[in-house]
């Protein structure tokens, strides 16, 4: 397929556009991804999978796809197999029927973001490929390789998640796991984003997220999600959470590419559900981050207590109580500033 016509815009202005018409992936989908042309309606899929049409339509909507006309042949045997598998998992009680809608929605959103990014990367890579191979031939070779890597990563992540659950020994009275929750936020992100090109901003965010992820993993934590200029993470060990928070705010001093940040962290019961975390501990950590000064760490009283229990001689941490504050959803919150120990106790 020919390359798209050139225009007078800069590379930065075109940085988010694919080099080739994405319709080439539609050709791959019909000839390779599903091994057959769509020939089934939604009613056909429901009948063959052994579910009613309402259930089949619901699963389709949960995945985030628009409704298809009743008489349109838009589906293949792969859709039948997917619906049938979900039905069997539900019947086996591996998936709770009440949780199914949320589970499928999360999977749909996750894979939608992944697919969007992968499509852009694949199409852009083709424009840089000096090979004479036609794009379709390249894609039919690459896509199975990507799928294989995804399967490997998923299995590894299952093992990691099971290991974290098995090793987690602290549980609140309500039965929720107790852990440290932290937010790390780029200082002055809004004003900075106005001064950077699209490519420069993308590189900043990518470097920020990658560096934060590496540091979180190094301290036994888990990145829950990234929100552009902010990363939400959890750490089971409160001491490691304190060490991580300090490393995050100090990183810009040793790495000029890493932006100045602020960190807020709290320790307490956390509701973990479908890859996300909820509860007052998460909300408090978010509030602490929003009021923390640049290059500073604020922690709640519970996390401060855990750090003092570990470091009774103040050799690793320097905790200083600040004035109580009312923040959204919390009144008279006891705040603690976390720093490295120094000879003087000034700010």
KETOR-945768 format. One record per residue (C-alpha): residue in three letters; x, y, z. Coordinates in steps of 0.05 Angstrom, whole numbers, always signed. Layout:
KETOR-945768
kenu/x/y/z
ala/X/Y/Z
...
end
This chain:
KETOR-945768
kenu/x/y/z
unk/+0/+0/+0
unk/+27/+69/-18
unk/+50/+117/+35
unk/+2/+173/+55
unk/+11/+240/+18
unk/+60/+286/+51
unk/+40/+354/+80
unk/+76/+414/+108
unk/+65/+398/+181
unk/+124/+382/+227
unk/+140/+312/+252
unk/+114/+334/+320
unk/+46/+353/+290
unk/+42/+285/+256
unk/+71/+244/+313
unk/+5/+211/+331
unk/-15/+193/+260
unk/-2/+125/+229
unk/+44/+122/+169
unk/-3/+75/+132
unk/-78/+72/+125
unk/-103/+30/+185
unk/-150/-6/+137
unk/-92/-54/+122
unk/-105/-84/+191
unk/-178/-96/+171
unk/-152/-136/+112
unk/-109/-176/+161
unk/-168/-187/+207
unk/-211/-218/+153
unk/-156/-260/+120
unk/-113/-279/+180
unk/-135/-259/+250
unk/-200/-298/+247
unk/-185/-346/+190
unk/-253/-333/+159
unk/-299/-280/+133
unk/-355/-256/+180
unk/-417/-297/+164
unk/-457/-300/+228
unk/-508/-252/+259
unk/-512/-239/+333
unk/-572/-287/+337
unk/-529/-341/+304
unk/-474/-330/+355
unk/-522/-334/+414
unk/-555/-398/+387
unk/-489/-434/+374
unk/-459/-413/+441
unk/-520/-435/+480
unk/-540/-368/+508
unk/-599/-321/+497
unk/-591/-262/+450
unk/-596/-212/+508
unk/-535/-243/+541
unk/-495/-244/+476
unk/-512/-170/+464
unk/-494/-153/+535
unk/-425/-184/+529
unk/-414/-147/+464
unk/-432/-81/+498
unk/-389/-96/+559
unk/-329/-104/+513
unk/-341/-33/+489
unk/-365/-46/+418
unk/-423/-10/+386
unk/-488/-46/+371
unk/-492/-83/+305
unk/-556/-89/+264
unk/-594/-154/+279
unk/-589/-179/+207
unk/-516/-160/+195
unk/-467/-217/+187
unk/-410/-187/+228
unk/-387/-246/+269
unk/-346/-310/+261
unk/-337/-376/+297
unk/-285/-341/+341
unk/-342/-300/+371
unk/-382/-363/+384
unk/-323/-395/+420
unk/-312/-333/+463
unk/-384/-329/+485
unk/-386/-404/+497
unk/-323/-400/+540
unk/-352/-344/+582
unk/-416/-385/+592
unk/-377/-446/+614
unk/-334/-405/+662
unk/-397/-375/+692
unk/-430/-443/+699
unk/-367/-470/+733
unk/-370/-411/+782
unk/-300/-390/+762
unk/-332/-323/+745
unk/-387/-297/+790
unk/-446/-275/+746
unk/-452/-211/+787
unk/-379/-193/+773
unk/-381/-213/+700
unk/-404/-146/+672
unk/-349/-107/+708
unk/-296/-159/+691
unk/-312/-158/+617
unk/-315/-82/+616
unk/-246/-77/+649
unk/-217/-128/+600
unk/-249/-91/+542
unk/-221/-23/+563
unk/-152/-52/+577
unk/-146/-88/+511
unk/-176/-28/+473
unk/-120/+17/+499
unk/-68/-37/+484
unk/-94/-49/+414
unk/-97/+25/+398
unk/-24/+34/+419
unk/-1/-29/+384
unk/-36/-9/+319
unk/-2/+58/+319
unk/+66/+27/+334
unk/+58/-28/+281
unk/+37/+20/+227
unk/+91/+70/+244
unk/+143/+15/+244
unk/+123/-6/+175
unk/+139/+63/+149
unk/+210/+56/+177
unk/+219/-15/+150
unk/+268/-17/+92
unk/+246/-86/+73
unk/+211/-97/+7
unk/+160/-144/+39
unk/+88/-120/+30
unk/+57/-94/+95
unk/+6/-150/+98
unk/+60/-204/+95
unk/+99/-168/+150
unk/+37/-162/+194
unk/+16/-235/+186
unk/+85/-254/+212
unk/+89/-202/+268
unk/+19/-209/+298
unk/+28/-282/+322
unk/+94/-262/+353
unk/+61/-205/+391
unk/+4/-251/+413
unk/+54/-302/+439
unk/+91/-249/+480
unk/+25/-224/+508
unk/+6/-294/+531
unk/+74/-302/+565
unk/+67/-235/+601
unk/-3/-252/+624
unk/+19/-319/+654
unk/+77/-286/+689
unk/+32/-232/+717
unk/-16/-286/+743
unk/+42/-317/+780
unk/+64/-250/+807
unk/-6/-233/+831
unk/-14/-300/+865
unk/+54/-292/+899
unk/+35/-224/+926
unk/-30/-251/+955
unk/+5/-310/+986
unk/+59/-267/+1018
unk/+11/-213/+1043
unk/+2/-227/+1117
unk/-29/-161/+1142
unk/-104/-157/+1138
unk/-151/-106/+1170
unk/-208/-123/+1217
unk/-255/-118/+1157
unk/-215/-170/+1119
unk/-184/-121/+1070
unk/-109/-125/+1059
unk/-69/-70/+1093
unk/-16/-35/+1052
unk/+15/+32/+1035
unk/-16/+71/+978
unk/+22/+126/+943
unk/+13/+177/+889
unk/+71/+211/+853
unk/+52/+274/+815
unk/+92/+317/+766
unk/+99/+388/+792
unk/+75/+442/+743
unk/+52/+392/+691
unk/-1/+437/+661
unk/+46/+496/+649
unk/+101/+449/+625
unk/+55/+415/+576
unk/+40/+482/+542
unk/+114/+493/+529
unk/+129/+425/+499
unk/+114/+397/+431
unk/+70/+335/+426
unk/+132/+291/+418
unk/+170/+323/+476
unk/+109/+315/+521
unk/+101/+243/+501
unk/+175/+229/+516
unk/+169/+264/+583
unk/+109/+223/+605
unk/+139/+158/+578
unk/+204/+170/+615
unk/+167/+189/+679
unk/+122/+128/+678
unk/+179/+81/+661
unk/+225/+107/+716
unk/+170/+107/+768
unk/+151/+36/+749
unk/+224/+12/+757
unk/+230/+45/+825
unk/+163/+17/+850
unk/+183/-53/+828
unk/+251/-46/+861
unk/+216/-34/+928
unk/+169/-93/+921
unk/+110/-51/+901
unk/+59/-51/+844
unk/+39/+4/+796
unk/-37/+5/+796
unk/-48/+56/+741
unk/-18/+117/+708
unk/-58/+181/+696
unk/-14/+223/+651
unk/+23/+265/+702
unk/+9/+220/+761
unk/+22/+147/+781
unk/-16/+108/+833
unk/+22/+51/+866
unk/+18/+5/+927
unk/+71/-26/+971
unk/+57/-80/+1023
unk/+117/-62/+1067
unk/+109/+7/+1099
unk/+184/+15/+1107
unk/+196/+2/+1033
unk/+140/+52/+1019
unk/+178/+105/+1057
unk/+243/+90/+1021
unk/+208/+92/+954
unk/+174/+159/+967
unk/+241/+191/+984
unk/+275/+161/+922
unk/+219/+188/+878
unk/+226/+260/+901
unk/+302/+256/+899
unk/+305/+227/+829
unk/+304/+293/+793
unk/+368/+314/+829
unk/+407/+257/+797
unk/+370/+252/+731
unk/+355/+316/+693
unk/+305/+280/+649
unk/+261/+262/+709
unk/+213/+319/+728
unk/+205/+349/+796
unk/+150/+311/+834
unk/+113/+309/+899
unk/+89/+246/+936
unk/+33/+230/+984
unk/+28/+163/+1018
unk/-19/+131/+1069
unk/-22/+63/+1103
unk/-85/+24/+1118
unk/-138/-23/+1091
unk/-148/-24/+1016
unk/-203/-54/+974
unk/-170/-86/+913
unk/-217/-101/+855
unk/-204/-118/+783
unk/-135/-89/+782
unk/-153/-24/+817
unk/-154/-2/+890
unk/-207/+36/+929
unk/-223/+60/+998
unk/-207/+116/+1047
unk/-132/+99/+1048
unk/-129/+111/+972
unk/-169/+176/+979
unk/-125/+201/+1035
unk/-61/+187/+996
unk/-90/+227/+938
unk/-107/+286/+983
unk/-38/+286/+1014
unk/-6/+289/+944
unk/-49/+348/+924
unk/-25/+390/+983
unk/+48/+367/+986
unk/+100/+418/+967
unk/+145/+406/+907
unk/+200/+355/+920
unk/+167/+336/+986
unk/+135/+274/+1016
unk/+73/+277/+1060
unk/+50/+214/+1097
unk/-8/+200/+1144
unk/-2/+185/+1218
unk/-8/+110/+1209
unk/+49/+105/+1160
unk/+90/+153/+1203
unk/+80/+106/+1262
unk/+104/+46/+1222
unk/+166/+83/+1199
unk/+183/+106/+1270
unk/+175/+35/+1296
unk/+227/+13/+1245
unk/+274/+72/+1253
unk/+272/+88/+1327
unk/+340/+124/+1323
unk/+320/+168/+1263
unk/+378/+141/+1223
unk/+339/+128/+1159
unk/+279/+174/+1163
unk/+265/+243/+1190
unk/+192/+252/+1207
unk/+164/+319/+1227
unk/+91/+331/+1245
unk/+59/+389/+1209
unk/-5/+425/+1228
unk/-70/+388/+1223
unk/-111/+404/+1162
unk/-181/+393/+1134
unk/-177/+362/+1065
unk/-234/+339/+1020
unk/-269/+281/+1055
unk/-225/+284/+1117
unk/-224/+331/+1177
unk/-166/+348/+1223
unk/-118/+302/+1186
unk/-51/+291/+1222
unk/+3/+303/+1170
unk/+76/+283/+1173
unk/+132/+308/+1129
unk/+181/+253/+1110
unk/+254/+270/+1095
unk/+324/+242/+1100
unk/+359/+251/+1168
unk/+403/+312/+1172
unk/+443/+347/+1225
unk/+393/+404/+1228
unk/+317/+397/+1230
unk/+298/+453/+1183
unk/+256/+449/+1121
end
